[in-house]
Amino acid sequence: KFYFIVVNKRLEPMERILAWMVSHVKQVQMDV
């Protein structure tokens, strides 16, 4: 839910960071 709140604020830098974190986590989950 926290991620959605930040995205709703439309903070571009934060969105990029969160997007990178989410994609990174997904890659890690796929590797596992």
C-alpha distance matrix in Angstrom:
0.0 3.8 5.4 5.3 6.4 8.9 10.0 10.7 12.9 14.9 15.7 17.8 18.4 14.8 14.0 16.9 16.0 12.5 14.2 16.9 14.8 13.1 16.6 18.2 16.1 16.9 20.5 20.7 19.5 22.1 24.8 24.3
3.8 0.0 3.8 5.5 5.2 6.4 8.7 9.9 11.1 13.2 13.3 15.6 15.7 12.0 12.0 14.9 13.6 10.4 13.0 15.4 13.2 12.4 16.2 17.3 15.7 17.2 20.5 20.5 20.0 22.8 25.0 24.7
5.4 3.8 0.0 3.8 5.4 5.3 6.2 8.6 10.1 11.2 11.3 12.9 13.2 9.6 8.8 11.6 10.7 7.3 9.4 12.1 10.5 9.4 13.0 14.6 13.4 14.7 17.8 18.4 18.2 20.6 22.9 23.1
5.3 5.5 3.8 0.0 3.8 5.5 5.1 6.0 8.7 10.0 11.4 13.2 14.5 11.4 9.8 13.1 13.2 10.0 11.2 14.5 13.6 11.9 15.0 17.3 16.3 16.8 20.1 21.1 20.5 22.5 25.3 25.6
6.4 5.2 5.4 3.8 0.0 3.8 5.5 5.1 6.5 9.1 10.3 13.0 14.3 11.1 10.6 14.3 14.1 11.4 13.5 16.6 15.5 14.6 17.9 19.8 18.9 19.9 23.1 23.8 23.5 25.8 28.3 28.4
8.9 6.4 5.3 5.5 3.8 0.0 3.8 5.4 5.2 7.0 7.0 9.7 10.6 7.4 7.4 11.0 10.8 8.8 11.2 14.0 13.3 13.2 16.3 18.0 17.7 19.0 21.8 22.7 22.9 25.1 27.3 27.8
10.0 8.7 6.2 5.1 5.5 3.8 0.0 3.8 5.3 5.2 6.6 8.3 10.2 7.8 6.0 9.7 10.7 8.6 9.7 13.1 13.3 12.5 15.0 17.4 17.4 18.2 20.9 22.4 22.5 24.2 26.6 27.5
10.7 9.9 8.6 6.0 5.1 5.4 3.8 0.0 3.8 5.2 8.0 10.4 12.9 10.8 9.5 13.2 14.4 12.3 13.4 16.9 17.0 16.0 18.6 21.1 20.9 21.4 24.4 25.8 25.6 27.4 30.0 30.7
12.9 11.1 10.1 8.7 6.5 5.2 5.3 3.8 0.0 3.8 5.6 8.9 11.2 9.4 9.3 12.9 13.9 12.7 14.3 17.4 17.6 17.5 20.0 22.1 22.2 23.3 26.0 27.2 27.5 29.4 31.7 32.5
14.9 13.2 11.2 10.0 9.1 7.0 5.2 5.2 3.8 0.0 3.8 5.9 9.0 8.3 7.3 10.5 12.4 11.8 12.6 15.7 16.7 16.6 18.5 20.9 21.6 22.4 24.7 26.4 27.0 28.4 30.7 31.9
15.7 13.3 11.3 11.4 10.3 7.0 6.6 8.0 5.6 3.8 0.0 3.8 5.7 5.3 5.9 8.7 10.0 10.3 11.7 14.1 15.1 15.9 17.8 19.6 20.6 21.9 23.9 25.3 26.3 28.0 29.8 31.1
17.8 15.6 12.9 13.2 13.0 9.7 8.3 10.4 8.9 5.9 3.8 0.0 3.8 5.5 5.0 6.2 8.7 9.8 10.3 12.3 14.1 15.1 16.2 18.1 19.7 20.8 22.4 24.2 25.5 26.7 28.4 30.2
18.4 15.7 13.2 14.5 14.3 10.6 10.2 12.9 11.2 9.0 5.7 3.8 0.0 3.8 5.4 5.2 6.3 8.6 9.8 10.7 12.4 14.2 15.4 16.5 18.4 20.0 21.2 22.6 24.4 25.8 27.1 28.8
14.8 12.0 9.6 11.4 11.1 7.4 7.8 10.8 9.4 8.3 5.3 5.5 3.8 0.0 3.8 5.4 5.0 5.9 8.3 9.7 10.3 11.9 13.9 15.0 16.1 18.0 19.7 20.8 22.2 24.0 25.4 26.7
14.0 12.0 8.8 9.8 10.6 7.4 6.0 9.5 9.3 7.3 5.9 5.0 5.4 3.8 0.0 3.8 5.5 5.1 5.8 8.4 9.7 10.2 11.9 13.8 15.1 16.1 18.0 19.7 20.8 22.2 24.0 25.5
16.9 14.9 11.6 13.1 14.3 11.0 9.7 13.2 12.9 10.5 8.7 6.2 5.2 5.4 3.8 0.0 3.8 5.5 5.0 6.1 8.6 9.9 10.5 12.0 14.1 15.3 16.4 18.2 19.9 21.0 22.4 24.3
16.0 13.6 10.7 13.2 14.1 10.8 10.7 14.4 13.9 12.4 10.0 8.7 6.3 5.0 5.5 3.8 0.0 3.8 5.4 5.1 6.2 8.6 9.9 10.4 12.2 14.2 15.3 16.4 18.3 19.9 21.0 22.5
12.5 10.4 7.3 10.0 11.4 8.8 8.6 12.3 12.7 11.8 10.3 9.8 8.6 5.9 5.1 5.5 3.8 0.0 3.8 5.4 5.0 6.0 8.4 9.6 10.4 12.1 14.1 15.1 16.3 18.2 19.8 20.9
14.2 13.0 9.4 11.2 13.5 11.2 9.7 13.4 14.3 12.6 11.7 10.3 9.8 8.3 5.8 5.0 5.4 3.8 0.0 3.8 5.5 5.2 6.1 8.4 9.9 10.6 12.3 14.2 15.3 16.5 18.3 20.0
16.9 15.4 12.1 14.5 16.6 14.0 13.1 16.9 17.4 15.7 14.1 12.3 10.7 9.7 8.4 6.1 5.1 5.4 3.8 0.0 3.8 5.5 5.2 6.0 8.5 9.9 10.5 12.2 14.2 15.2 16.4 18.4
14.8 13.2 10.5 13.6 15.5 13.3 13.3 17.0 17.6 16.7 15.1 14.1 12.4 10.3 9.7 8.6 6.2 5.0 5.5 3.8 0.0 3.8 5.5 5.0 6.1 8.5 9.8 10.5 12.2 14.1 15.2 16.5
13.1 12.4 9.4 11.9 14.6 13.2 12.5 16.0 17.5 16.6 15.9 15.1 14.2 11.9 10.2 9.9 8.6 6.0 5.2 5.5 3.8 0.0 3.8 5.4 5.1 6.1 8.6 9.9 10.5 12.3 14.2 15.4
16.6 16.2 13.0 15.0 17.9 16.3 15.0 18.6 20.0 18.5 17.8 16.2 15.4 13.9 11.9 10.5 9.9 8.4 6.1 5.2 5.5 3.8 0.0 3.8 5.5 5.1 6.2 8.7 9.9 10.5 12.4 14.3
18.2 17.3 14.6 17.3 19.8 18.0 17.4 21.1 22.1 20.9 19.6 18.1 16.5 15.0 13.8 12.0 10.4 9.6 8.4 6.0 5.0 5.4 3.8 0.0 3.8 5.4 5.1 6.3 8.7 9.9 10.6 12.5
16.1 15.7 13.4 16.3 18.9 17.7 17.4 20.9 22.2 21.6 20.6 19.7 18.4 16.1 15.1 14.1 12.2 10.4 9.9 8.5 6.1 5.1 5.5 3.8 0.0 3.8 5.4 5.0 6.2 8.6 9.8 10.6
16.9 17.2 14.7 16.8 19.9 19.0 18.2 21.4 23.3 22.4 21.9 20.8 20.0 18.0 16.1 15.3 14.2 12.1 10.6 9.9 8.5 6.1 5.1 5.4 3.8 0.0 3.8 5.4 5.1 6.1 8.6 9.9
20.5 20.5 17.8 20.1 23.1 21.8 20.9 24.4 26.0 24.7 23.9 22.4 21.2 19.7 18.0 16.4 15.3 14.1 12.3 10.5 9.8 8.6 6.2 5.1 5.4 3.8 0.0 3.8 5.4 5.0 6.2 8.7
20.7 20.5 18.4 21.1 23.8 22.7 22.4 25.8 27.2 26.4 25.3 24.2 22.6 20.8 19.7 18.2 16.4 15.1 14.2 12.2 10.5 9.9 8.7 6.3 5.0 5.4 3.8 0.0 3.8 5.4 5.1 6.2
19.5 20.0 18.2 20.5 23.5 22.9 22.5 25.6 27.5 27.0 26.3 25.5 24.4 22.2 20.8 19.9 18.3 16.3 15.3 14.2 12.2 10.5 9.9 8.7 6.2 5.1 5.4 3.8 0.0 3.8 5.4 5.1
22.1 22.8 20.6 22.5 25.8 25.1 24.2 27.4 29.4 28.4 28.0 26.7 25.8 24.0 22.2 21.0 19.9 18.2 16.5 15.2 14.1 12.3 10.5 9.9 8.6 6.1 5.0 5.4 3.8 0.0 3.8 5.4
24.8 25.0 22.9 25.3 28.3 27.3 26.6 30.0 31.7 30.7 29.8 28.4 27.1 25.4 24.0 22.4 21.0 19.8 18.3 16.4 15.2 14.2 12.4 10.6 9.8 8.6 6.2 5.1 5.4 3.8 0.0 3.8
24.3 24.7 23.1 25.6 28.4 27.8 27.5 30.7 32.5 31.9 31.1 30.2 28.8 26.7 25.5 24.3 22.5 20.9 20.0 18.4 16.5 15.4 14.3 12.5 10.6 9.9 8.7 6.2 5.1 5.4 3.8 0.0
